[in-house]
Amino acid sequence: MRTVVGITDFGEAELFAREADELYCGVPALANHRDGQRNLKDFRELGRIAALAARHGKPLLVAANEVYEPRAYRAAIAGLRKCLAAGAAGFIVRDAGLLREMKERGLKTELVLSSLALCFNVETLKFYKELGISRVVLPQHLDVREAAGILKNRLGVKTEVFYFPQSFCPNMDGACPYHTLAPRRQQNCRITLRSGGRDYSMRKPPEERMLRLLYGYLKAGADYLKISRDDPEKKQRVLSMARRASALAAGGASFDKFLISSRRWGWHEV
């Protein structure tokens, strides 16, 4: 399984260009599903990172994984072209309208369908395949058995999953309105709500559930493992654990051994 690591600046690119199989980032000119502080500064920095990644034989993808108003397509296409000119290898995209616009304008490049597109079945995958995607990031809430058709698809579409102990939203991210609350915060979904004198909050699944999901996808042959744009120290620990987890699953370890080892590594502390 290949590892994909999100970065936020050139310094992080230097840390992960050797270790990761692929890098991804955001730029201010393209709306993506992260706060602006997690984007690169500008296209110049993007070009420096793309050149660095190329020297290590690694592709650099740019996230454009938000829904765009049709009136914003022209500016978005211009931004995508600037990214390609700077050396980006492709994009992570959510919006079917934007994908169609790219196809009609002849903008051909590597396209990864974001988990935010909520691709839950093969028929949906066929739809996006016709729009040019070559890889899909599976929604976090999709069980391995439910994803079997996508994992074994005959469309030539590669599959990618998040490293779930690091990234697991309590809600279906692509359909969750909490990201639009003002002021917008990354952890809006962790807000405690009060009703009838009692506090309520949305919780992640139990640790065993998340690890079983990760184990299942590793055993089922998902092609890529994604590590999101957290702080560098956390990502270094996560990348190390992700590699060990992948090796364990590939070596035929039982889930019980996988669970015990993951707890020993301290995955819950990252």
C-alpha positions as CSV (number, residue, x, y, z in Angstrom):
1,M,0.0,0.0,0.0
2,R,1.3,3.4,-1.0
3,T,1.2,6.3,1.5
4,V,-0.1,9.8,0.7
5,V,0.8,12.6,3.1
6,G,-0.8,16.1,3.2
7,I,1.6,19.0,3.7
8,T,1.2,22.7,4.5
9,D,4.5,24.3,3.5
10,F,8.0,23.7,2.0
11,G,9.5,22.7,5.3
12,E,7.0,19.8,5.6
13,A,7.7,18.8,2.0
14,E,11.3,18.4,2.9
15,L,10.4,16.2,5.8
16,F,8.1,13.9,3.8
17,A,9.3,13.9,0.2
18,R,11.6,11.0,0.9
19,E,9.3,8.9,3.2
20,A,5.9,9.3,1.6
21,D,5.0,7.8,-1.8
22,E,2.9,10.9,-2.7
23,L,2.3,14.4,-1.4
24,Y,-0.8,16.6,-1.5
25,C,-1.5,20.2,-0.5
26,G,-3.9,23.1,-1.0
27,V,-3.4,26.6,-2.5
28,P,-5.3,29.8,-1.8
29,A,-6.6,30.1,-5.3
30,L,-8.5,26.9,-5.2
31,A,-11.3,26.2,-2.6
32,N,-10.5,23.1,-0.6
33,H,-11.9,21.4,2.5
34,R,-9.5,22.9,4.9
35,D,-9.0,26.3,6.6
36,G,-6.7,28.7,4.8
37,Q,-3.9,28.3,7.3
38,R,-3.4,24.8,6.0
39,N,-2.8,26.0,2.4
40,L,0.5,26.9,0.9
41,K,1.3,30.6,0.6
42,D,1.2,30.8,-3.2
43,F,2.0,29.2,-6.6
44,R,5.7,30.0,-6.1
45,E,5.8,27.8,-3.0
46,L,3.8,25.1,-4.9
47,G,6.5,25.2,-7.7
48,R,9.3,24.7,-5.2
49,I,7.5,21.8,-3.6
50,A,6.7,20.2,-7.0
51,A,10.3,20.4,-8.0
52,L,11.4,18.9,-4.7
53,A,8.9,16.0,-5.0
54,A,10.0,15.4,-8.6
55,R,13.6,15.1,-7.6
56,H,12.5,12.3,-5.3
57,G,10.3,10.7,-7.9
58,K,7.1,11.6,-6.1
59,P,3.9,13.2,-7.5
60,L,2.3,16.2,-5.9
61,L,-1.5,16.6,-6.0
62,V,-3.4,19.8,-5.2
63,A,-6.8,19.7,-3.4
64,A,-9.7,21.4,-5.1
65,N,-12.3,19.4,-3.2
66,E,-15.1,21.8,-2.5
67,V,-18.3,22.5,-4.5
68,Y,-17.9,25.4,-6.9
69,E,-20.6,27.7,-8.2
70,P,-20.9,27.6,-12.0
71,R,-19.9,31.2,-12.2
72,A,-16.6,30.3,-10.4
73,Y,-15.6,27.6,-12.9
74,R,-13.6,30.0,-15.1
75,A,-11.4,31.2,-12.3
76,A,-11.1,27.6,-11.0
77,I,-9.9,26.3,-14.3
78,A,-7.4,29.2,-14.5
79,G,-6.1,28.2,-11.0
80,L,-5.9,24.5,-12.0
81,R,-3.8,25.4,-15.1
82,K,-1.5,27.5,-12.9
83,C,-1.0,24.5,-10.6
84,L,-0.1,22.3,-13.6
85,A,2.3,24.9,-14.9
86,A,4.0,25.0,-11.5
87,G,4.5,21.2,-11.6
88,A,1.5,19.7,-9.9
89,A,0.8,16.1,-11.1
90,G,-3.0,16.3,-10.6
91,F,-5.9,17.2,-8.4
92,I,-8.2,15.9,-5.7
93,V,-11.7,16.9,-6.8
94,R,-15.3,16.6,-5.4
95,D,-17.5,18.7,-7.7
96,A,-19.0,16.8,-10.7
97,G,-19.7,20.1,-12.4
98,L,-16.1,21.1,-12.2
99,L,-15.0,17.7,-13.5
100,R,-17.3,18.1,-16.4
101,E,-16.0,21.6,-17.1
102,M,-12.4,20.3,-17.0
103,K,-13.3,17.6,-19.5
104,E,-15.1,20.0,-21.9
105,R,-12.1,22.3,-21.8
106,G,-9.7,19.5,-22.5
107,L,-7.8,19.8,-19.2
108,K,-6.3,16.3,-18.9
109,T,-4.5,15.3,-15.8
110,E,-4.5,12.9,-12.8
111,L,-7.8,13.2,-11.0
112,V,-8.6,11.7,-7.6
113,L,-12.2,11.7,-6.4
114,S,-12.4,13.1,-2.9
115,S,-14.1,11.2,-0.1
116,L,-16.4,14.3,0.1
117,A,-18.1,13.2,-3.1
118,L,-19.5,10.3,-1.0
119,C,-19.0,7.6,-3.6
120,F,-20.8,4.6,-1.9
121,N,-21.2,2.2,-4.8
122,V,-19.9,1.0,-8.2
123,E,-22.6,2.9,-10.2
124,T,-21.5,6.2,-8.7
125,L,-17.9,5.2,-9.4
126,K,-18.8,4.6,-13.1
127,F,-20.4,8.1,-13.3
128,Y,-17.2,9.7,-12.0
129,K,-15.0,7.5,-14.1
130,E,-16.7,8.9,-17.2
131,L,-15.7,12.4,-15.9
132,G,-12.1,11.4,-15.8
133,I,-11.2,10.2,-12.3
134,S,-8.6,7.5,-11.9
135,R,-8.7,7.0,-8.1
136,V,-11.3,7.3,-5.4
137,V,-10.9,8.1,-1.7
138,L,-13.5,6.0,0.0
139,P,-15.9,7.7,2.5
140,Q,-14.9,7.1,6.1
141,H,-18.2,5.6,7.0
142,L,-18.3,2.9,4.3
143,D,-17.8,-0.6,5.7
144,V,-15.3,-2.9,3.9
145,R,-18.0,-5.3,2.9
146,E,-20.1,-2.4,1.6
147,A,-17.1,-1.2,-0.4
148,A,-16.3,-4.6,-1.9
149,G,-17.6,-3.7,-5.4
150,I,-15.5,-0.5,-5.4
151,L,-12.4,-2.3,-4.1
152,K,-12.7,-5.0,-6.8
153,N,-13.9,-2.7,-9.6
154,R,-13.0,-3.5,-13.2
155,L,-12.9,0.1,-14.3
156,G,-9.2,0.6,-13.6
157,V,-9.9,3.0,-10.7
158,K,-7.5,2.8,-7.8
159,T,-8.8,3.0,-4.2
160,E,-7.6,5.1,-1.2
161,V,-8.6,5.2,2.4
162,F,-7.7,7.5,5.3
163,Y,-5.6,6.3,8.2
164,F,-8.7,6.1,10.3
165,P,-7.2,6.4,13.8
166,Q,-6.0,9.8,12.7
167,S,-8.9,11.0,10.6
168,F,-12.5,10.0,11.3
169,C,-15.3,12.6,11.2
170,P,-18.3,11.8,13.5
171,N,-20.6,12.7,10.5
172,M,-20.5,12.1,6.8
173,D,-18.1,14.9,6.0
174,G,-19.3,15.7,2.5
175,A,-22.9,16.1,3.7
176,C,-22.2,17.7,7.1
177,P,-23.4,21.4,7.6
178,Y,-21.1,21.9,10.6
179,H,-18.3,23.1,8.4
180,T,-20.4,26.1,7.4
181,L,-21.0,27.3,11.0
182,A,-19.7,30.8,11.7
183,P,-17.0,31.3,12.8
184,R,-15.8,28.4,10.7
185,R,-13.6,26.0,12.6
186,Q,-12.1,22.7,11.8
187,Q,-13.5,21.1,14.9
188,N,-17.1,22.4,14.6
189,C,-18.3,18.8,14.8
190,R,-16.8,18.6,18.3
191,I,-18.9,21.4,19.7
192,T,-21.0,20.4,22.8
193,L,-24.7,21.0,22.3
194,R,-27.0,21.7,25.2
195,S,-30.7,20.8,25.3
196,G,-33.1,20.3,28.1
197,G,-30.4,21.0,30.7
198,R,-28.1,18.2,29.3
199,D,-25.0,18.3,27.2
200,Y,-24.7,16.3,23.9
201,S,-21.8,15.8,21.6
202,M,-21.0,13.7,18.5
203,R,-18.5,11.0,19.1
204,K,-16.1,9.0,17.0
205,P,-16.6,5.2,16.9
206,P,-14.8,3.1,19.5
207,E,-11.1,2.5,18.9
208,E,-11.6,-1.1,18.1
209,R,-14.2,-0.2,15.4
210,M,-11.8,2.2,13.7
211,L,-8.9,-0.3,13.8
212,R,-11.1,-3.1,12.5
213,L,-12.1,-0.8,9.6
214,L,-8.4,0.0,8.8
215,Y,-7.4,-3.7,9.1
216,G,-10.2,-4.7,6.8
217,Y,-9.2,-2.2,4.1
218,L,-5.5,-3.2,4.4
219,K,-6.4,-6.9,4.0
220,A,-8.9,-6.1,1.1
221,G,-6.1,-4.5,-1.0
222,A,-6.8,-0.7,-0.9
223,D,-4.1,0.9,-3.0
224,Y,-3.3,4.1,-1.0
225,L,-3.4,5.1,2.6
226,K,-4.0,8.8,3.2
227,I,-2.6,10.9,6.1
228,S,-4.3,14.3,6.4
229,R,-2.8,17.8,6.9
230,D,-2.0,17.7,10.6
231,D,1.0,19.1,12.3
232,P,4.4,17.7,11.2
233,E,5.3,15.8,14.4
234,K,1.9,14.1,14.4
235,K,2.2,13.2,10.8
236,Q,5.6,11.6,11.3
237,R,4.2,9.4,14.0
238,V,1.2,8.5,12.0
239,L,3.3,7.7,8.9
240,S,5.4,5.3,11.0
241,M,2.4,3.6,12.5
242,A,0.7,3.4,9.1
243,R,3.6,1.6,7.6
244,R,3.8,-0.9,10.5
245,A,0.1,-1.5,10.3
246,S,0.3,-2.1,6.6
247,A,3.2,-4.5,7.1
248,L,1.3,-6.4,9.8
249,A,-1.8,-6.9,7.6
250,A,0.3,-7.9,4.6
251,G,2.1,-10.4,6.7
252,G,-1.1,-12.2,7.6
253,A,-1.4,-11.0,11.2
254,S,-4.7,-11.7,12.8
255,F,-6.9,-8.8,13.9
256,D,-6.2,-9.6,17.6
257,K,-2.5,-9.2,17.0
258,F,-3.1,-6.1,14.8
259,L,-5.2,-4.6,17.7
260,I,-2.7,-5.3,20.4
261,S,0.2,-4.0,18.3
262,S,-1.7,-0.8,17.4
263,R,-2.4,-0.1,21.0
264,R,1.2,-0.7,22.0
265,W,2.3,1.9,19.3
266,G,0.1,4.4,21.0
267,W,-2.0,5.2,17.9
268,H,-4.7,6.8,20.2
269,E,-2.2,9.5,21.3
270,V,-1.6,11.1,17.9
